[in-house]
Amino acid sequence: MHAYVGEVIDLTDPSLNRLNSLSPEDARARVNSGNPEAVREIDGSFAIVAQDGNAVRIARSLDRPIRFFLAKKVAGPALVVADRIDAIRGWLAANGFAGQFHPSYTRMVPAHYITTIRLVGCPDPSPSYERFVVPRPGSLPADVGAIGRAYIGALYNEAASWLRRLPAGSPVGVAFSGGIDSGAVFLTIAHAMRSMAMPLGALKAFVLDAGDGPDLEQAREFMRSVDMELFLEPIEAPTGALDVDEVIRITEDYKALDVECAAVSLALMRGVHERYPDWRFIADGDGGDENMKDYPIEENAELTIRSVVNNPLLYQEGWGVGTMKHSLTYSGGLSRSYVRTSATASHLGFERFSPFTRPALVEIAGSIPWDTLTGYDTDRLYALKGEIVAAGVRALTGVEMPVYEKRRFQHGAMSAAAMRAALPWTESDYRRRFLAMYA
């Protein structure tokens, strides 16, 4: 039998890992073990590739989308792992394998799983997956106050860990709309900074003003109500500055809502960068809607109240690994769409952080007894997020946080009419533009 030689080309940048308690070597050894309990104990933001003979194991946190591609060489398979599709394409072109490339042949590593790939030659087996973030539906009490204390308490722990890792004196920004998630993140970070005797003068809440969006006034109302208006800083961005081809190139995706969200996220990051060229650290509330199931079910014909309530990580992971609707190329849910945040930030040199993407908060959210608390009533589901988060913030900080009706980020930065005028295309149009980049 021919002895295939498997090669692993790891193009990920280890310096991007943010590990709170383990060394890089310890974290890699845990991934290499294939033990989900050991991987779950990796605290922080990470994307780790480990190899043991012909077995390659990859694990990542929700906020670190990475991909792989299996190239065919005469000597055996070559597994290329990278943060981006264009990095994989570049390596293949530089090493004589450009003819093997197509973007749909790349695979996104799903968040919350150890992905194991065996480099054994032809035919290649499919990867196997083992979950290391495990929700326990219904294990929390049906008590909004208790859930809020657990959820925002975990948010505080993650925010404090993040602040401790920052270089001394670093200014801290929060991408802010006055909504429930960014509001909770801002108030919790401010509380943590006070508790850690960090100067609050280094804190700002950046709100995007694209001309006629409702977020600016909402953000002002929020800050006035908590007596912190001096921390708010509007960032102006004309709608004509939105370049859809640039957004698709940066995010390497074509889902319409994510393209819109990424466009305004890029506008905000660019505005901050132009005003403060040395600013690096930005926190946000991305993932809060997913954790608290706060999306309008009626806008998605595939969903029902029962499918949302009975799938603990539907919005974080999509329909799930191994299901008919799971995309191997793109994963699902926030596991796929987090590029709208991570790619737009890294493109301009920012390091973004959302405590809502951390396993502790994801697991708490996935352990809420949604069926009992909602009774499968849609209006009750939509109200729960504000009640839970406000109760937790009140318990932690003593602040009565205002709660406003949910609105997507892109629909707060500018009016719906302005968004349609700036980005009038359909998902099919975006997909054609995406594929044209590889023609």
N, C-alpha and C positions, 0 to 999 in steps of 0.2 A: 504493500500500500504506500502511496505517495505521502510523505510527511510534510504536510502543509506548514508553512511558517507564517504565523499571524503577526501582523505589525500594528501597533497602536500609535497614531499621531495625535497627540493631545495639544491642541492649539488654544485651550482655555488659559486664562491668566490667573495663576494661583494668588497673586497679590490682591485680586478682587474679593477673595473670601474674607469674611468678617466673622471670626470665631471667638466666642466669648470666654471659653474655658479650656479649650483643647489646643494642642499644637497641630500644625498642618499634618505632621506625620501620624499623630494619634487619630485624627479625623480620617485620613486616608486608610489607615489600618481598620477602622471600624467599617468603612464602606467595603473594603476588601473582604472582610469576614462574611459579608452577606447576611449578617444578623440584624433584623429590623429594629430590635430593642436597642442595640448598640448604636445604630445610625440615628435613631430618634433622640439620643442624648447629645448629638452634635448641636450645639446651641449657637445660633447666628445665621448668617447668610452665606450660602456656599454652593459651589458646583464642583464636584470631586470625581475624578476618574481614577480607578485603581485596576491593576491587572494581576492575576494569579494564574500563570500558565496560559491556557487558551481561554480562560474566563476573564472577561472585562466587565467590571461593575461600575455603574454611574449613578450618582444620587445628587439631587439638587433641592434647594429650598424653593418655595413658590415664587420668590422674587428674582430668580436667576435662570431664565430660560436658556437652555443649551440644546445643541443638535449633534447628530452623528450621521455619517455616510459610510457605507461599506464599498470600498473600491476593490476591483479585481486586478491582482498582479499575477504574473506567471508563477512566482514563488508561493503565493497564497493570498489570503484576504488582507486588506489594509483598512483599518477602522480609523476614520478621521473624525475627531470630536472638536467642536468649536462653539463659540457663543453665537455665531452668525452664519447664515447661508453663504454670504459673499466670501467669508474666510475659507469655508470648505471649497467653494468654487475656485478661489485663488490658489489653494494648495494643489488641487487636481490639475489645473492648467499649468502650474509651474513644474509639475512632475510627470507630464505627458499623459494625463488621464482625462483631459477636458471632454473627450467624446463620451465618457461615461456619465457626465453630469446632467441632471435635470433637477430643478428645485423640488419637484414632488418626490424625488428619490431620497431626499434628506428626511430625517426623522427627529422629531422633538422628544426629548426625554420628559416623560410626564413627572410633574411635581409629586412629592410624597411617596414615591416608590423607589426601591432599588431596582434598576434596570440591569439585567445580566445578559451579556452577548457572548456567545461561544464562537471563537474564531477557528473553525474546523474545515474551512474550504467549501466546495460545492457538494450538494446544495446547502446553503446556509440555513440554519434553524432560525426560527423567529425568536426575538428576545423574550425573556421571562421577566415577570414583575412581581415584587413583593412589597406590600404596603408597610411604611414605617410611621406614618401619621394616621392615628386610628381614632375616629370619633366613636362615642358610645351613646347612641341616641337614647334619650330619655333618662340618662343617668343623673342629670341635674334635677333639682326640685322644681316644681311648677310655681316658682316664686320669682317674680320680676325683680324684686330688690336683691335677692340672693344671687341671681344670675348676673345682674348689673355689677354687683360688687366683685364677683369673680372675674368678669370680662374686663372691666376697667382696671381692676387690680393687676391683671396680667398685662394690660396695655402699659400701665405705669412701670412695671418691671422691665418690659422691653425698651421703653423710652429711656429709662435710667441707664440701662446697659449700653444703649447707643450713645448717649451723652458722655458716658465715661470713656468711651473709645475715641472720642474726637480730640484732635490736638488742642492743647490749652489755648483759650482765647478765640476759638473758631466761632464766627457768627453762625447762627442757626436760623434757617428759614422754614416756614410751613406754607405749602401750597394750600390756599385758603379760599373757601367760598361762603363760610357761615353755615354750611350744612352740618348735619349730625356728625359725620365722620371727621371732617377736617376740624370742626369745632372741638370735638373730644380730644383729638390729637394735640391741638394747640393748647387747650387748657391743661391737659395732662403733662405736656412738656414744660409749660410754664411752672406748674406745681413741682415737677421734678427738679427744675433748675433752682427754684427757691429752696427746696429741701437740701440740695447739694451745694448751696451757697455760690451758685454760678450767677454772674451778672445778667439780669434780664435785659440790659441794654443791648445785648448781643442777639436778641430774638426779634424776628419780624414775621408778620403774616402777609404773604404776597397774594393779592387777589387780581385776577386778570380782568381788565376792562377793554373789551373789544368794541365798545361804542354804545350799544343799547341793550346789553344783557342785564338780567335782574340780579346777578350775583353781587355786584358792587354795593348796591343799596342793602342787600341782605347781610353782607359782611359787616357793613357799618352798623346796622341795627344790632347784630350779634355783639359786636365789640362794645357798643354803647350800653347794652343790657348787662354786660359783665364788667363794665368800667375799665376797659383795656383798649380803647379806641386808638391810643397813641402808638400801638404796635402794628396797626394796619397800614399797608403800603400798596396802593394800586399800581399795576403795571399795565400800561397802555399798549395795545397792539391792534393796528387797523386790520379789518377783515381781508383786505386785498393782499395782505402779507402771507396768507395761507397758500402754500404751494403743495398741492396734493401729490405730485410726482416725487417731491422731496420726502414727503411723509411716508409714502409707500416704500421708497428706497431705504429709508432709515429703519422702518419697522419690519420690512420684508413680509408684509401681510396685506390683505385686501378686504377684510371684514368691514362693512360700512361704518358701523357704530364705533369700531376701534380706530378706523382711519380718522373719523371726526374727532374723537377724543384725543388721539395722538396729535392732530393738527393744532388744537388749542393748547395742549400740554407743551408742544414745541414752542408755540408763541409765548407762553408764560416763561419757559426756561430761557428763551432767547432774550426776552425783555429784561429778566433779572441779570443775565450775563452781560448784556450791554451796559446796564447801569452799574453793576458791581462785578467787574471782570475776575476778581479773585474769590468770589463767593463759591463755595463748593458743596455745602451740606444742606439738603432740603428734605424735610419730612412731609408726609401727606397721608390722606385717609384711604388710599386705594386698597380695595379688598373689604372695606367695611360693608358695602352693599351686598357683596357676595356672602359674607359671613352671616348677615342678618336677613338674607333672602329678600332683599328690598328692591325688587325689580317688578315692573308692571306685567303681570302674567298675561293680561289680555293682549299685549303687543306681540306675543310669541304663540303662534298657532300650535306648536308642538307641546305646550305646557298646559297643565291643569293644576289646580290648587293641591290635589293629592300627589301629583308627581313632584311638585316642589317641596311639600312638607315631608314626604316619605323618602326623599333622597338627601341624606345629610350633607353631602359635599357637591351637590349638583352644580352650583354656580362657581365653585372653586375648581372643579375638575371636569365639568361637562358630564356626559352620560357615563363616563368611567372607562378605564382600561378594560379591554376585552369585550366591550359592547359593540353592537353593530354600527352605532353612530360615532364611535370614537375615531378621531382622525390620527393616524400614525404620523402624518406629516406635521400636524399642528397641535396635537394633544387636544384639550378642550377646556372650556370655562376660563377662569383667570389664569390657569396654568398656561393657556395659549396667549391670552390677551394682555398679559403683563408687559409685553414688549412695548405697548403704548406708553408705558411709564419708564421702563428701564432703558429702552433704546433712545428715546428722545432726551433723556437726562444725560446718559453717557456720551451722546453725540456732542454735547456742549461742555463736557468735563464735570458734570455734577454727579454727586453720589446721592441717590434717592433712598429714602427709608420709609417704610410703612409698617407700623407694629401689627396691623391687621393681617399681614401675610405670615406672621410667625406661627409655628405649629401650636403653641400654647393657646393662642386666640382662636385658631381654626378648630382645634379640638373642642374647646369650650362651646363654640358656636354649634358644632356638629353634635354636641351632647345635650342641647336644649330640648325639652319635650315639646316640640313644635305642635304635635298633634293635640296634646292636651291644652296648650295655651291658646291655640287658634280655633279649635273645634272645626278645622277646615273651612274657616270663614276668611275670605280674601281681605276684607277691610280690617279684620282683627290682625291678620298677618302684617299688613302694612303699618299698623299703629305700633306694633310691638318693638320695633327697632328703637324708635324715639324714647319709649318708656324705659327700655332696658338700659340704653346708653345714658340717658339723663339721670336715672337712678344711680348708676355707677359713678358718674362724675360728681353728683351731689355727695355721695358717701365718701369719695376720695378727697375732694377739694373743698366741699362746703358751698360750691358755686351752683346756682340754679341756672343751668344751661338752657338757652332758648332752643326750641325744636321747630324747624320749618318743614314744609312739605318737600318730599324728595324731588330732586331735579338732577338729570345727568350733567356732568361737568361741562360738556360742550354746549348744552342748552342754557346754561347759566352765564357763560362768558359772552354770548351774543343771543339775539332773539332767534326764534326758530326760522323766521323769514330770512334773516341775514345768513344763517347757516345754510339754508337751502340755496341761496344765491351764491355763496362762496364755494360750496361743495355740492353741486347739483347732480352728481353722478350716482349710479346704482352700483351695487356690489359687483355685478357683471362687468361694468366699466372698470372698476378698480382691479378686478382680476385680470382683465386684458392689459391694463397698464403694468401690472406686476409681471406678467409673463413676458411682456415686451422687453423688460430689462435683461432677459436672458436669451433673446432672439439672436 
